[in-house]
Amino acid sequence: MLLSALGTSIANVALPTLTQAFAASFQEVRWVVLAYLLAITTLIVSVGRLGDLTGRRRLLLAGIFLFTVASVLSGLAPTLGLLIASRAVQGLGAAIMMALTMAFVAESVPKEKTGSAMGLLGSMSAVGTALGPSLGGVLIAGFGWRAIFFVNVPLGFLALLLASRHLPSDRRGPKTERARFDNLGTLLLALTLAAYALAMTMGHGRFGPLNMALLSAAVVGVGLFVLAERSAASPLIRLAMFRNPVLSAGFAMSALVTTVVMATLVVGPFYLSRALGLDAAHVGLVMSSGPIVAALTGVPAGRFVDRLGAHRMSIVGLFGMAIGSSILTMLPTRFGVPGYIAPLVVITAGYALFQAANNTAVMTNIGPEQRGVTSGMLNLSRNLGLITGASVMGTVFALGSATSNILTARPEAVATGMRVTFGVAAALIVIAIAIAIGSRVRATTHSLSR
């Protein structure tokens, strides 16, 4: 989990250096990050299902090895095109690692300790996110941009050694019981997700004809995917799983919550620099407080989940996020940096608690044969929330600031844009709370009717 998160955050800091190294535009160089994220988003459900069918241990070892080899190829890449291709392969390895790690936790950790384990995974993801910019900056300054990819190599081989020694062997059923892999469903889902992700990330905040065409293609893709899954003998995703109120609510809440989390990452730097007048170094320092809080609160949050129950703690976490978002809509700029950090800490701590609780609720509510694909769906809902948040919440911020160029906007306009953005964020969390309460009622009704 740490390696896959580090793979995302460490590359962002290298983009200015890469534009010089390859004499390329920012629009070209940003595909170093986008290729990695697109590979994860489009393939994470499919690799989770493949792990269910072929054996999770074997596929996870292959994923770690693939991630490590792709890191070497990225560091050696002589051209930008080869670097982007290597990053896409690295993203495939990261997708395998993310999906199957969570599935292994659900399989091997006792049910009463699942919350603590999920909290620890959340902490590792936060550590990777927080470590990336600072570690990447040090490596680039000391050894050049290639070092940010080579640093994954010893970490990858260490992960490979630990996984091969300590993960339990795959339990394989008789050949007659093994389902076939859904090739058509996999292709349709990958193309649909790629179309949606590109629609949300292309155009630099402007939703033009290309974005509309890609979004339309994604809508058509969803329809074709549903038709294919209904007729498939062994579907990639069993549509009946969405009738389970815990699973469907868990996926929906995860997407909503990570949309809000992305708002802090998109809006925060502009507010801190334009409204509060901080330089780049201080903006980075303030922004790192979020991942640091997530890293510190992940394990305690997991313990609360084990002790007090996943449903109760997910609602507590959501209420924390709603309170933090509401405070940001009311705080004037005269409170300065402390006035921003305090509600950010509340939002991040609430997110850590929700994440541990929601992952625990979803992963303990399914059979062993569906753990890989369900873990993939959870990670997918998170990624879709991040992608949507970057686009939609960025647009809300620009509209709230009432300016066409946020870089030249007045401090008062930026502060207004932030308040509008987090007003929308608070509304999204209220919707998530309603979903959580509604899913509990539906689950209770379902169990009584049975």
C-alpha positions as CSV (number, residue, x, y, z in Angstrom):
1,M,0.0,0.0,0.0
2,L,2.9,2.4,0.8
3,L,4.6,1.7,-2.5
4,S,1.5,2.2,-4.7
5,A,0.7,5.5,-2.9
6,L,4.4,6.6,-3.1
7,G,4.3,5.9,-6.9
8,T,1.6,8.5,-7.3
9,S,2.8,11.3,-5.1
10,I,6.6,11.1,-5.8
11,A,6.1,11.7,-9.5
12,N,4.1,14.9,-9.2
13,V,7.0,16.8,-7.8
14,A,9.2,15.8,-10.8
15,L,7.0,17.3,-13.5
16,P,8.8,20.7,-13.7
17,T,12.1,18.9,-14.0
18,L,10.8,16.5,-16.6
19,T,9.6,19.4,-18.8
20,Q,13.3,20.5,-19.0
21,A,14.8,17.1,-19.3
22,F,12.7,16.1,-22.3
23,A,12.2,19.6,-23.7
24,A,8.4,18.9,-23.5
25,S,5.3,20.9,-22.6
26,F,3.5,20.5,-19.2
27,Q,0.6,19.0,-21.1
28,E,2.8,16.2,-22.5
29,V,4.7,15.6,-19.2
30,R,1.6,15.3,-17.0
31,W,0.9,12.0,-18.8
32,V,3.7,10.6,-16.6
33,V,1.2,10.9,-13.7
34,L,-1.9,10.3,-15.7
35,A,-0.7,7.0,-17.3
36,Y,-0.1,5.6,-13.8
37,L,-3.5,6.7,-12.5
38,L,-5.4,5.6,-15.6
39,A,-3.8,2.1,-15.4
40,I,-4.9,1.7,-11.8
41,T,-8.4,3.1,-12.4
42,T,-9.1,1.0,-15.5
43,L,-7.7,-2.3,-14.3
44,I,-8.1,-2.5,-10.5
45,V,-11.4,-4.4,-10.6
46,S,-10.3,-6.8,-13.3
47,V,-7.0,-7.7,-11.4
48,G,-9.0,-8.2,-8.2
49,R,-11.3,-10.7,-10.0
50,L,-8.3,-12.4,-11.7
51,G,-6.9,-12.9,-8.2
52,D,-10.1,-14.5,-7.0
53,L,-9.9,-17.0,-10.0
54,T,-6.2,-17.8,-10.3
55,G,-4.9,-17.3,-6.8
56,R,-4.2,-14.1,-4.9
57,R,-0.7,-14.9,-3.6
58,R,0.6,-15.8,-7.1
59,L,-0.8,-12.7,-8.7
60,L,0.3,-10.3,-5.9
61,L,3.9,-11.6,-6.2
62,A,3.7,-11.0,-9.9
63,G,2.3,-7.5,-9.3
64,I,5.1,-6.5,-7.0
65,F,7.6,-7.9,-9.4
66,L,6.0,-6.0,-12.3
67,F,5.9,-2.7,-10.3
68,T,9.6,-3.1,-9.4
69,V,10.7,-3.9,-13.0
70,A,8.7,-1.0,-14.4
71,S,10.4,1.3,-11.8
72,V,13.7,0.2,-13.3
73,L,12.5,0.8,-16.8
74,S,11.1,4.3,-15.8
75,G,14.4,5.3,-14.4
76,L,16.3,4.1,-17.5
77,A,13.8,5.6,-20.0
78,P,15.6,7.5,-22.8
79,T,12.5,9.3,-24.1
80,L,9.3,10.7,-22.7
81,G,7.2,8.2,-24.6
82,L,9.0,5.2,-23.1
83,L,8.8,6.8,-19.6
84,I,5.0,7.2,-20.0
85,A,4.7,3.5,-21.2
86,S,6.8,2.3,-18.2
87,R,4.6,4.3,-15.9
88,A,1.5,2.6,-17.3
89,V,3.0,-0.8,-16.6
90,Q,4.0,0.4,-13.1
91,G,0.3,1.4,-12.6
92,L,-0.8,-2.1,-13.5
93,G,1.6,-3.5,-10.8
94,A,0.2,-0.9,-8.4
95,A,-3.4,-1.9,-9.2
96,I,-2.6,-5.5,-8.4
97,M,-0.9,-4.5,-5.1
98,M,-3.8,-2.3,-4.0
99,A,-6.6,-4.7,-4.8
100,L,-5.1,-7.9,-3.4
101,T,-3.5,-6.4,-0.3
102,M,-6.9,-5.5,1.0
103,A,-8.3,-8.9,0.0
104,F,-5.5,-10.6,1.9
105,V,-6.3,-8.6,5.0
106,A,-9.9,-9.7,4.9
107,E,-8.8,-13.3,4.3
108,S,-6.1,-13.7,6.9
109,V,-6.9,-11.3,9.8
110,P,-9.4,-12.4,12.4
111,K,-12.7,-10.6,12.0
112,E,-12.4,-8.8,15.4
113,K,-9.0,-7.3,14.3
114,T,-10.0,-6.3,10.7
115,G,-10.7,-2.7,11.6
116,S,-7.1,-2.3,13.1
117,A,-5.6,-3.9,9.9
118,M,-7.7,-1.6,7.6
119,G,-6.6,1.4,9.7
120,L,-3.0,0.4,9.3
121,L,-3.4,0.1,5.5
122,G,-4.9,3.6,5.5
123,S,-1.9,4.9,7.5
124,M,0.5,3.3,5.1
125,S,-1.3,4.9,2.1
126,A,-1.2,8.3,3.9
127,V,2.5,7.9,4.7
128,G,3.3,7.1,1.0
129,T,1.3,10.2,0.0
130,A,3.0,12.5,2.5
131,L,6.5,11.1,1.9
132,G,6.4,11.5,-1.9
133,P,6.8,15.2,-2.3
134,S,9.6,15.6,0.3
135,L,11.5,12.4,-0.6
136,G,11.1,13.2,-4.3
137,G,12.4,16.7,-3.9
138,V,15.5,15.5,-2.0
139,L,16.2,12.8,-4.6
140,I,15.8,15.1,-7.5
141,A,18.1,17.8,-5.9
142,G,20.8,15.2,-5.1
143,F,20.7,12.6,-7.8
144,G,18.4,13.8,-10.6
145,W,14.8,12.8,-11.7
146,R,15.7,9.1,-12.4
147,A,16.3,8.5,-8.7
148,I,12.6,8.9,-7.9
149,F,12.0,5.7,-9.8
150,F,15.1,3.8,-8.8
151,V,14.2,4.3,-5.1
152,N,11.3,1.9,-5.6
153,V,13.6,-1.0,-6.6
154,P,15.0,-1.9,-3.2
155,L,11.6,-1.3,-1.6
156,G,10.0,-3.5,-4.2
157,F,12.3,-6.4,-3.7
158,L,11.9,-6.1,0.1
159,A,8.1,-6.3,-0.4
160,L,8.5,-9.2,-2.7
161,L,10.7,-11.0,-0.1
162,L,8.2,-10.4,2.7
163,A,5.2,-11.4,0.7
164,S,6.8,-14.6,-0.6
165,R,7.8,-15.6,2.9
166,H,4.7,-14.7,5.0
167,L,1.6,-14.6,2.8
168,P,-0.5,-17.8,3.0
169,S,-0.6,-20.2,0.0
170,D,-3.5,-20.0,-2.3
171,R,-6.3,-22.4,-1.6
172,R,-7.4,-23.8,-4.9
173,G,-10.7,-25.6,-5.5
174,P,-11.2,-28.5,-8.0
175,K,-10.9,-27.5,-11.6
176,T,-14.6,-28.0,-12.2
177,E,-15.4,-25.3,-9.6
178,R,-13.2,-22.7,-11.2
179,A,-15.0,-20.0,-13.1
180,R,-13.8,-18.5,-16.4
181,F,-12.4,-15.0,-16.7
182,D,-14.9,-12.5,-18.2
183,N,-12.8,-11.1,-21.1
184,L,-15.6,-9.0,-22.7
185,G,-16.7,-7.5,-19.4
186,T,-13.1,-6.7,-18.6
187,L,-12.6,-4.9,-21.9
188,L,-15.8,-2.9,-21.7
189,L,-15.2,-1.9,-18.1
190,A,-11.6,-0.8,-18.9
191,L,-12.7,1.3,-21.9
192,T,-15.6,2.8,-20.0
193,L,-13.4,3.8,-17.0
194,A,-10.7,5.2,-19.3
195,A,-13.3,7.3,-21.2
196,Y,-14.7,8.7,-17.9
197,A,-11.2,9.4,-16.4
198,L,-10.0,11.2,-19.6
199,A,-13.3,13.2,-19.7
200,M,-12.6,14.4,-16.2
201,T,-8.9,15.1,-16.6
202,M,-8.5,16.6,-20.1
203,G,-9.1,20.2,-21.1
204,H,-7.5,22.0,-18.1
205,G,-10.8,22.7,-16.3
206,R,-12.7,23.5,-19.5
207,F,-15.4,21.0,-20.4
208,G,-15.3,21.1,-24.2
209,P,-16.6,19.0,-27.0
210,L,-13.9,16.3,-26.5
211,N,-14.8,16.0,-22.8
212,M,-18.5,15.7,-23.7
213,A,-17.8,13.0,-26.3
214,L,-15.7,11.0,-23.8
215,L,-18.4,11.3,-21.1
216,S,-21.0,10.2,-23.6
217,A,-18.9,7.2,-24.5
218,A,-18.6,6.3,-20.8
219,V,-22.4,6.4,-20.4
220,V,-22.8,4.1,-23.4
221,G,-20.0,1.9,-22.0
222,V,-21.9,1.5,-18.7
223,G,-25.0,0.3,-20.6
224,L,-23.0,-2.2,-22.7
225,F,-21.2,-3.4,-19.6
226,V,-24.5,-4.1,-17.8
227,L,-25.9,-6.0,-20.8
228,A,-22.7,-8.0,-21.1
229,E,-22.6,-8.9,-17.4
230,R,-26.3,-10.0,-17.4
231,S,-25.6,-12.6,-20.1
232,A,-22.1,-13.7,-18.9
233,A,-21.7,-17.2,-17.5
234,S,-19.0,-15.9,-15.1
235,P,-19.4,-12.1,-14.9
236,L,-16.5,-9.8,-13.9
237,I,-18.9,-8.1,-11.4
238,R,-22.0,-9.9,-10.2
239,L,-24.7,-7.2,-10.5
240,A,-26.6,-8.8,-7.7
241,M,-23.9,-7.6,-5.3
242,F,-25.3,-4.1,-5.6
243,R,-28.5,-5.3,-4.0
244,N,-26.5,-5.7,-0.8
245,P,-27.2,-2.4,1.0
246,V,-23.8,-2.5,2.8
247,L,-21.8,-2.9,-0.4
248,S,-23.7,-0.5,-2.6
249,A,-23.7,2.2,0.2
250,G,-20.0,1.6,0.9
251,F,-19.0,2.1,-2.7
252,A,-21.2,5.3,-3.0
253,M,-20.0,6.8,0.2
254,S,-16.3,6.1,-0.7
255,A,-16.7,8.0,-4.0
256,L,-18.4,11.0,-2.3
257,V,-16.0,11.2,0.6
258,T,-12.9,11.1,-1.6
259,T,-14.4,13.8,-3.8
260,V,-14.3,16.0,-0.7
261,V,-10.8,14.9,0.2
262,M,-9.6,15.9,-3.3
263,A,-11.2,19.3,-2.8
264,T,-8.7,20.0,0.0
265,L,-5.8,19.1,-2.3
266,V,-7.1,21.1,-5.3
267,V,-8.3,24.3,-3.5
268,G,-5.9,24.3,-0.6
269,P,-2.7,25.5,-2.5
270,F,-4.6,28.3,-4.2
271,Y,-6.2,29.5,-0.9
272,L,-2.9,29.4,1.0
273,S,-0.9,31.1,-1.7
274,R,-3.4,33.7,-3.1
275,A,-5.5,34.5,0.0
276,L,-3.0,34.0,2.8
277,G,0.1,35.0,0.8
278,L,2.3,31.9,1.6
279,D,5.3,31.0,-0.5
280,A,5.6,27.5,-2.2
281,A,7.7,26.0,0.7
282,H,5.1,27.1,3.3
283,V,2.2,25.9,1.2
284,G,3.8,22.5,0.9
285,L,4.4,22.4,4.7
286,V,0.8,23.3,5.5
287,M,-0.6,20.8,2.9
288,S,1.5,18.0,4.4
289,S,-0.5,18.3,7.7
290,G,-3.4,16.4,6.1
291,P,-1.5,13.2,5.2
292,I,0.4,13.4,8.5
293,V,-2.9,13.4,10.4
294,A,-4.2,10.6,8.3
295,A,-1.0,8.6,9.0
296,L,-1.2,9.2,12.8
297,T,-4.9,8.5,13.1
298,G,-5.3,5.4,10.9
299,V,-4.4,2.8,13.4
300,P,-6.3,4.3,16.4
301,A,-9.3,4.7,14.1
302,G,-9.1,1.0,13.2
303,R,-9.1,0.1,16.9
304,F,-12.2,2.2,17.5
305,V,-13.9,0.3,14.6
306,D,-13.0,-3.0,16.2
307,R,-14.3,-1.9,19.6
308,L,-17.4,0.1,18.7
309,G,-18.5,-1.2,15.3
310,A,-18.0,-0.3,11.7
311,H,-21.4,1.3,11.0
312,R,-21.3,3.6,14.1
313,M,-17.7,4.7,13.4
314,S,-18.4,5.4,9.7
315,I,-21.2,7.8,10.7
316,V,-18.9,9.4,13.4
317,G,-16.2,9.9,10.7
318,L,-18.7,11.4,8.3
319,F,-20.0,13.8,10.9
320,G,-16.4,14.9,11.6
321,M,-15.8,15.6,7.9
322,A,-19.1,17.5,7.7
323,I,-18.2,19.7,10.7
324,G,-14.7,20.4,9.3
325,S,-16.1,21.3,5.9
326,S,-18.7,23.6,7.5
327,I,-16.1,25.4,9.6
328,L,-14.1,26.1,6.4
329,T,-17.2,27.8,4.9
330,M,-17.3,30.2,7.9
331,L,-13.7,31.0,8.8
332,P,-12.5,34.5,7.6
333,T,-9.0,34.9,6.3
334,R,-7.9,36.9,9.4
335,F,-7.5,33.5,11.3
336,G,-4.7,32.8,8.8
337,V,-2.9,29.4,8.7
338,P,-4.2,28.1,12.0
339,G,-7.8,28.8,10.8
340,Y,-7.1,26.5,7.8
341,I,-5.2,23.8,9.5
342,A,-7.7,23.2,12.4
343,P,-10.7,22.2,10.2
344,L,-8.3,20.4,7.8
345,V,-7.2,18.2,10.7
346,V,-10.9,17.5,11.6
347,I,-11.7,16.6,8.0
348,T,-8.7,14.3,7.7
349,A,-9.2,12.6,11.0
350,G,-12.8,12.0,10.1
351,Y,-11.8,10.6,6.7
352,A,-9.3,8.2,8.4
353,L,-12.1,6.9,10.7
354,F,-14.6,6.6,7.9
355,Q,-12.1,4.8,5.6
356,A,-11.2,2.2,8.3
357,A,-14.9,1.7,9.1
358,N,-16.2,1.5,5.6
359,N,-13.5,-0.8,4.3
360,T,-14.1,-3.1,7.3
361,A,-17.9,-3.1,6.8
362,V,-17.6,-3.9,3.0
363,M,-14.8,-6.5,3.2
364,T,-16.4,-8.5,6.1
365,N,-19.7,-8.6,4.3
366,I,-18.7,-10.8,1.3
367,G,-17.7,-14.4,0.6
368,P,-14.1,-15.5,0.1
369,E,-14.6,-16.0,-3.6
370,Q,-15.5,-12.3,-4.1
371,R,-12.8,-10.6,-1.9
372,G,-10.5,-9.6,-4.8
373,V,-13.1,-8.0,-7.0
374,T,-14.8,-6.3,-4.0
375,S,-11.5,-4.9,-2.9
376,G,-11.0,-3.7,-6.5
377,M,-14.4,-2.0,-6.5
378,L,-13.6,-0.2,-3.2
379,N,-10.4,1.1,-4.6
380,L,-12.1,2.0,-7.9
381,S,-14.8,4.0,-6.0
382,R,-12.0,5.9,-4.2
383,N,-10.1,6.6,-7.5
384,L,-13.3,7.8,-9.2
385,G,-14.0,10.1,-6.3
386,L,-10.5,11.6,-6.6
387,I,-10.7,12.0,-10.4
388,T,-14.2,13.6,-10.1
389,G,-13.1,15.8,-7.2
390,A,-10.2,17.2,-9.1
391,S,-12.4,18.2,-12.0
392,V,-15.8,19.1,-10.4
393,M,-14.5,20.7,-7.2
394,G,-11.9,22.6,-9.2
395,T,-14.7,24.0,-11.4
396,V,-16.9,24.8,-8.3
397,F,-13.9,26.7,-6.9
398,A,-13.4,28.7,-10.1
399,L,-17.1,29.5,-10.3
400,G,-17.2,30.5,-6.6
401,S,-14.2,32.8,-7.2
402,A,-16.0,34.4,-10.1
403,T,-12.8,34.7,-12.2
404,S,-11.6,33.1,-15.4
405,N,-7.9,33.0,-14.2
406,I,-7.5,31.9,-10.6
407,L,-3.8,32.7,-10.7
408,T,-4.6,36.5,-10.9
409,A,-7.7,36.5,-8.7
410,R,-7.9,38.8,-5.7
411,P,-7.5,37.3,-2.2
412,E,-11.1,38.0,-1.4
413,A,-12.3,36.2,-4.5
414,V,-10.2,33.2,-3.7
415,A,-11.5,33.1,-0.1
416,T,-15.1,33.2,-1.4
417,G,-14.3,30.4,-3.8
418,M,-13.0,28.3,-1.0
419,R,-16.1,28.9,1.1
420,V,-18.4,28.0,-1.8
421,T,-16.4,24.8,-2.5
422,F,-16.5,23.6,1.0
423,G,-20.2,24.4,1.2
424,V,-20.7,22.0,-1.6
425,A,-18.3,19.5,0.1
426,A,-20.4,19.7,3.3
427,A,-23.5,19.0,1.3
428,L,-21.9,15.9,-0.3
429,I,-21.0,14.6,3.2
430,V,-24.6,15.1,4.3
431,I,-25.7,13.0,1.4
432,A,-23.1,10.3,2.5
433,I,-24.6,10.4,6.0
434,A,-28.1,9.9,4.6
435,I,-26.8,6.9,2.5
436,A,-25.2,5.4,5.6
437,I,-28.3,5.7,7.7
438,G,-30.5,4.5,4.8
439,S,-28.3,1.5,4.2
440,R,-28.5,0.5,7.9
441,V,-32.3,0.7,7.8
442,R,-32.4,-1.4,4.5
443,A,-30.0,-4.0,6.0
444,T,-32.1,-4.3,9.1
445,T,-35.3,-4.7,7.0
446,H,-33.6,-7.2,4.7
447,S,-32.4,-9.4,7.7
448,L,-35.9,-9.3,9.3
449,S,-37.6,-10.3,6.1
450,R,-35.4,-13.3,5.8
